[in-house]
Amino acid sequence: MTDANDDLWPADLVVEPAQKAPLIILSEQAEKLGKKTANLVEAEVTAYPDNSGDLRIRFTLKAPALNGYEYALFSIIQPVDLYPVRFSDSDEDFWNDNNLKNEQEFKRYLEKTFKADRTVRIINNLIAQSKKL
């Protein structure tokens, strides 16, 4: 029989996970983008739970000088176990064949996405327009 004062939780309950959470990785990258562009283009990471218990995370480019213009670059679904992550370029079309199984795969895919011609072109266009105002 246990006493009401007994702590039944494990002593090592709060430990760092073996892999960094996708939400944290995206937040760090959002901060780096703002620094690289002198905040002419920023990124916002928003997260909200879905009905299945997963976390939906959106990575949005923002141009403050353009009246807060926003462009949703991509979204991911992060499960409670952190990985695998599903990736999408829109909130409605998650790619089932694009399961990124761990932190390394996720970072490689992010790097490919951030360095893609389309992404670079969007950011450069936002910077050019922002400088003209």
Secondary structure, DSSP 8 states (H G I E B T S, - for coil): ---TT---S-TT-S---SS--HHHHHHHHHHHHHHHTTTSSEEEEEEEE-TTS-EEEEEEEEEGGGTTEEEEEEEEEE-TT--SEEEESSSS---TT-EE-SHHHHHHHHHHHHHSHHHHHHHHHHHHHHHH-
